[in-house]
Amino acid sequence: SAVFTEYKILDLEYPHKTKVTPDFVGDIQDIDMNSEMTGIYHYDHVFCLEVFEYLIAPMTALENIYDLMKHGGKLYLSIHTLYGLHPPRGKDSLRYTIYGIGQMLKVNGFKLCDVKKKELSDMGAKQLLQFYKTEGMRLDWDDPELLVEGYLIVAEKI
């Protein structure tokens, strides 16, 4: 297991309930690649957790993350597949399938190393299946990803 002795935080100027002052203020979708953050640092690990549902330009964000990382560096990314709208209102924008995020990572120079599923509870899965059937949704009922709430992904910069 890795031990991190030094880290830098990038966050928005006015995030929700900031607990730690960021080292860099900005949006991962719109980084000045000549800034102090990118000119000095190339990171071994990037954690992007509970962020991607808020992005309007996720491909740009992945390109920028790629540029911030050392070759062979690891990206730890969480995504939602099934999750209700949540605060801040008007900012929660996108959901991802494992197939879509896998292609997005590949196009941007990453390879998948590990994927952990966040499964629904038995009751939640039963109720969701009932909802899908009641609404007459034409789904791939045999897809093992049908009832996954989200993923924690580890990808490597190649």
C-alpha positions in Angstrom: 0.0 0.0 0.0 1.1 3.5 -0.9 2.0 6.1 1.7 1.6 9.7 0.6 3.9 12.2 2.4 3.1 15.2 0.2 0.1 16.2 -1.7 -1.5 19.3 -3.5 -5.1 20.1 -3.7 -6.9 21.7 -6.6 -10.4 23.0 -5.9 -12.9 25.6 -7.1 -12.8 29.0 -5.6 -16.2 28.6 -4.0 -16.7 24.8 -3.5 -19.3 23.4 -1.2 -18.2 23.4 2.4 -14.4 23.6 2.0 -12.6 21.8 4.8 -9.1 22.2 3.6 -7.7 25.3 1.8 -6.6 24.2 -1.7 -3.0 24.7 -2.8 -4.3 25.7 -6.3 -7.7 27.3 -7.1 -9.2 26.4 -10.4 -11.3 24.1 -12.5 -9.8 20.8 -13.8 -11.7 21.5 -17.1 -10.0 24.9 -17.5 -6.4 24.7 -16.3 -3.8 27.2 -17.5 -1.2 24.6 -18.5 1.6 27.2 -18.0 0.6 27.9 -14.4 2.6 27.3 -11.3 0.7 24.1 -10.8 1.6 22.5 -14.1 5.0 24.1 -14.6 6.6 22.7 -11.5 4.6 19.5 -10.6 4.1 16.3 -12.4 2.2 13.9 -10.1 2.6 10.2 -9.4 -1.0 10.0 -8.3 -4.2 12.0 -8.9 -7.4 11.5 -6.9 -10.5 12.7 -8.6 -13.3 11.5 -6.3 -16.9 12.5 -6.5 -16.1 15.1 -9.2 -17.0 13.8 -12.6 -20.7 14.1 -12.2 -20.3 17.9 -12.0 -18.1 18.3 -15.2 -19.5 19.6 -18.5 -16.2 18.8 -20.3 -15.0 15.5 -18.9 -12.7 14.8 -21.9 -10.9 18.1 -21.3 -10.6 17.3 -17.6 -9.0 13.9 -18.5 -6.6 15.6 -21.0 -5.6 18.0 -18.2 -5.2 15.3 -15.7 -3.0 13.3 -18.2 -0.8 16.4 -18.7 -0.4 16.8 -14.9 0.8 13.2 -14.4 4.1 11.4 -14.6 4.3 8.5 -17.1 3.1 5.4 -15.2 1.2 7.6 -12.7 -2.1 6.4 -11.3 -5.5 8.1 -11.5 -8.0 7.2 -8.9 -11.5 8.1 -10.2 -14.9 7.6 -8.8 -18.0 7.8 -11.0 -21.7 7.4 -10.6 -23.9 5.3 -12.8 -27.1 5.5 -10.8 -27.5 8.3 -8.4 -30.1 10.9 -7.8 -29.5 14.6 -8.4 -27.7 16.2 -5.5 -26.3 19.6 -4.3 -25.2 22.0 -5.3 -28.4 22.4 -7.3 -27.9 23.0 -11.0 -24.3 21.7 -11.0 -24.9 17.9 -10.9 -24.7 17.1 -14.6 -23.6 13.7 -15.8 -23.6 10.0 -15.1 -21.3 7.4 -16.7 -21.3 3.7 -17.6 -18.1 1.6 -17.1 -18.1 1.2 -20.9 -18.2 4.9 -21.6 -15.6 5.9 -19.0 -13.3 3.1 -20.1 -13.4 4.5 -23.7 -12.9 8.0 -22.4 -9.8 6.9 -20.4 -8.4 5.0 -23.4 -8.8 7.9 -25.8 -6.9 10.1 -23.3 -3.9 7.8 -22.8 -4.9 5.8 -19.8 -5.3 2.0 -19.3 -7.7 0.5 -16.7 -5.8 -1.2 -13.9 -8.6 -1.9 -11.4 -12.4 -1.4 -11.1 -14.3 -1.7 -7.9 -18.1 -1.8 -8.2 -20.4 -0.1 -5.8 -23.3 -2.5 -5.8 -26.9 -1.7 -4.8 -28.4 -3.4 -1.7 -30.6 -6.4 -2.4 -33.7 -4.3 -1.6 -32.5 -1.4 -3.8 -31.8 -3.8 -6.7 -35.2 -5.4 -6.4 -37.0 -2.1 -6.3 -35.0 -0.7 -9.2 -35.7 -3.8 -11.4 -39.4 -3.4 -10.6 -39.2 0.3 -11.6 -37.5 -0.6 -14.9 -40.1 -3.2 -15.7 -43.1 -1.0 -14.7 -41.8 1.7 -16.9 -41.3 -0.7 -19.8 -37.6 0.1 -20.3 -35.9 -1.9 -23.0 -32.6 -2.7 -21.2 -29.9 -5.3 -21.5 -31.3 -7.4 -18.7 -28.2 -9.8 -18.9 -25.6 -7.0 -18.5 -23.8 -7.6 -15.1 -23.4 -3.8 -14.8 -27.2 -3.1 -14.9 -27.5 -2.7 -11.1 -24.2 -1.0 -10.3 -24.5 2.4 -8.6 -21.0 3.4 -9.4 -17.3 2.6 -9.6 -13.9 3.4 -8.1 -11.4 3.1 -11.0 -7.7 3.0 -11.0 -6.1 3.9 -14.3 -2.5 4.3 -15.4 -1.0 6.9 -17.6 0.6 5.1 -20.5 
